[in-house]
C-alpha cells in the first residue's frame, strides 16, 4: 500500500528525517514510536504528502505522490489519505454528520449523497445516534470518533494518525485504538499511527522505532 524510499528532510542545518525507508502492506496497522524530536511527525507529514522531502520518494497505491502537480496532489490526498490528529479540528458550527461530509463535498459529491455516506460512516464508528450534535455537545472520545469517520469517509488507501489519543483519558484512548483494529478487520483499512503510549503501540501489528531521524 505504501512504499517510502530513502526519505531525507532538512530544516536549515538540522536533518530531521535521515534516510528513512518503509513499506506498509494493505490492512496493516503500524505504530511509529520514539522520543520527542525523533522525527516522527515530520515523517508522517512526508508520508502523507503534507510536506515535501529534500530527497526520496513516496508511493501510495502505486502512485509516486511527489511527481504530481500541487493541484493533483491535493486531490490525491483528499481521496487516498485520511488524517487524524491529536486535536480533532472539527468545525464547531457544523453537526457531526456535516463535519464528516466535508471531504466528500470537497471531492464534488452532492449534498444529500454526501450526508448519507457520512451518516453511514458515523454508524460504523458507533455514533449513529449523534449525527446532528455539534462538537460542543460531544465528549472528547466522541469528537475523535467523528474525526476518524471524517478520515475514513472517502474510503482512503491509508489513514495517517498523529497522536490520535494523546488528548484523551486512558479508557477513551484504548477504545480508539480498539476501534482502529475493528476498522482494519471490517474494512481492511491500513493505518500508520504515531503514539508515545507503549501499551497502545503494543496493540498494533508492527512497531517502528525512530531516533535522531532514523528508523532504529
C-alpha positions in Angstrom: 0.0 0.0 0.0 2.8 2.4 0.9 6.4 2.4 -0.1 8.8 5.1 1.2 12.4 5.2 -0.2 15.3 6.9 1.5 13.4 10.0 2.7 15.5 12.9 3.8 14.2 16.2 5.2 16.3 19.1 6.5 15.3 22.3 8.4 18.2 24.7 7.9 21.2 22.8 9.2 19.2 20.1 11.1 18.4 16.8 9.4 15.1 15.8 10.9 14.4 12.7 8.8 17.6 10.9 7.8 17.3 8.2 5.0 14.1 6.5 6.2 12.7 3.7 4.1 9.4 1.9 4.9 6.9 -0.5 3.4 3.4 -1.0 4.7 1.1 -3.6 3.2 -2.6 -3.2 2.9 -4.5 -3.8 6.1 -1.6 -3.4 8.4 -1.6 -1.1 11.5 1.8 0.3 12.1 2.8 2.4 15.1 5.7 4.8 15.0 7.3 5.4 18.4 10.4 7.2 19.8 11.4 10.1 21.9 10.3 13.7 21.3 12.3 15.2 18.5 13.0 11.8 16.8 11.3 13.0 13.6 8.1 11.0 13.9 5.6 13.8 13.0 7.9 15.1 10.2 8.0 11.5 8.8 4.2 11.2 8.9 3.8 14.6 7.1 6.1 13.3 4.4 4.3 10.0 4.1 1.0 11.9 3.9 2.3 14.4 1.3 1.6 17.3 3.7 5.3 18.2 3.4 7.9 17.5 0.6 11.2 15.7 1.3 14.5 17.1 0.2 15.1 13.7 -1.4 13.5 10.3 -1.6 10.0 9.3 -2.8 6.7 8.0 -1.5 4.4 5.7 -3.4 0.8 5.2 -2.2 -1.2 2.5 -4.0 1.4 2.7 -6.8 1.3 6.5 -7.3 4.5 8.5 -6.8 2.9 11.4 -4.9 5.7 13.9 -5.3 5.6 13.7 -9.1 2.0 15.1 -9.1 1.3 18.8 -9.5 0.2 20.7 -6.4 -3.4 20.6 -7.5 -3.4 16.9 -8.3 -1.5 16.2 -5.1 -4.2 17.9 -3.1 -6.9 15.9 -4.9 -4.9 12.7 -4.3 -4.6 13.4 -0.6 -8.3 14.1 -0.2 -9.3 10.8 -1.9 -6.5 8.4 -0.9 -5.2 9.6 2.5 -7.2 10.1 5.7 -5.7 12.2 8.5 -6.4 12.0 12.3 -4.6 14.4 14.6 -4.3 14.8 18.4 -6.8 17.7 18.2 -9.8 16.8 16.2 -10.1 20.0 14.2 -13.9 19.8 13.8 -15.8 22.8 12.5 -17.7 24.0 15.6 -20.7 25.4 13.6 -21.2 22.0 11.8 -23.0 19.0 13.1 -21.2 15.7 13.4 -22.6 14.4 10.1 -21.7 17.7 8.3 -18.2 17.6 9.6 -17.8 14.0 8.2 -19.3 15.1 4.9 -16.7 17.8 4.3 -14.2 15.6 2.4 -17.0 14.3 0.2 -18.1 17.9 -0.7 -14.6 18.8 -1.5 -14.5 15.8 -3.9 -17.6 17.1 -5.6 -20.2 14.8 -4.2 -23.8 16.1 -4.0 -25.1 17.3 -0.6 -27.7 14.5 0.1 -25.4 11.7 -1.0 -22.5 13.1 1.0 -24.6 13.3 4.1 -26.0 9.8 3.6 -22.4 8.4 3.2 -21.3 10.4 6.2 -24.1 9.1 8.3 -23.2 5.5 7.3 -19.6 6.1 8.4 -20.7 7.6 11.7 -22.8 4.4 12.3 -19.7 2.3 11.7 -17.7 4.2 14.4 -20.5 3.9 16.8 -22.1 7.4 16.6 -25.2 6.7 14.6 -27.3 8.4 17.3 -25.2 11.6 17.3 -25.5 12.7 13.7 -27.0 16.1 14.5 -24.9 17.0 17.5 -22.4 19.8 17.3 -18.8 19.2 18.6 -19.5 21.1 21.8 -22.3 18.6 22.6 -19.9 15.6 22.2 -17.4 14.1 24.6 -13.7 14.2 23.7 -13.8 10.5 22.7 -16.9 11.1 20.6 -15.3 14.1 18.9 -12.3 12.0 18.0 -14.6 9.3 16.6 -16.1 12.0 14.4 -12.6 12.9 13.2 -11.9 9.3 12.5 -15.1 8.9 10.5 -14.2 12.0 8.5 -10.8 10.5 7.8 -12.4 7.3 6.5 -15.4 8.6 4.6 -13.6 8.8 1.3 -12.5 5.2 1.7 -8.8 6.2 1.6 -6.0 3.9 0.8 -4.3 4.7 4.1 -5.0 6.6 7.3 -2.2 8.7 9.0 -2.8 9.3 12.7 -0.6 11.6 14.7 -1.0 11.0 18.4 -4.8 10.3 17.8 -5.3 9.5 21.5 -2.9 12.0 23.0 -5.7 14.3 24.2 -7.9 11.5 25.7 -8.0 9.7 29.0 -6.8 6.1 29.2 -10.2 4.5 28.7 -11.1 6.6 25.7 -7.6 6.1 24.3 -7.9 2.3 24.5 -11.3 2.5 22.9 -10.0 4.5 19.9 -7.1 2.0 19.4 -9.6 -0.9 19.6 -11.7 1.0 17.0 -8.7 1.1 14.6 -8.3 -2.6 14.9 -12.0 -3.2 14.3 -11.9 -0.9 11.3 -8.9 -2.8 9.9 -10.7 -6.1 10.4 -14.0 -4.8 9.0 -12.7 -2.6 6.1 -9.2 -3.9 5.6 -8.1 -0.3 6.4 -4.4 0.5 6.6 -3.1 2.7 9.4 0.2 4.4 10.3 0.0 5.9 13.8 2.3 7.9 15.9 2.0 7.3 19.6 4.0 7.7 22.8 1.9 5.1 24.6 3.8 1.8 24.7 0.8 -0.1 25.9 -1.3 1.1 22.9 1.6 0.6 20.4 1.8 -3.0 21.5 -1.8 -3.4 20.2 -0.7 -2.7 16.7 0.7 -5.2 14.1 4.2 -3.7 14.0 6.2 -1.0 15.9 8.6 1.2 14.0 11.0 2.9 16.4 12.6 6.2 15.5 15.6 8.0 17.0 17.5 11.0 15.6 15.6 11.0 12.3 16.3 7.3 11.6 14.4 4.1 12.0 16.3 2.0 14.6 
